[in-house]
Amino acid sequence: MQKIARLLQVTALAIPPMAMIAELSGNIKAGKMLSFLFVSACLFGIGYLLQQYTNPKL
């Protein structure tokens, strides 16, 4: 479960640069880039919560 949480976080950190590059090259519009950034933030949050859930601090 911990590895899945880390994978979600790493994936979420990889999405924004790719979305920015795609927007700057003209492949997508700014609205689409913002939706990718929103999805990225959600994935990172889910990964963080999953990590906290599987490794609670005592």
Secondary structure, DSSP 8 states (H G I E B T S, - for coil): -HHHHHHHHHHHHHHHHHHHHHHHTTSS-HHHHHHHHHHHHHHHHHHHHHHHHHS---
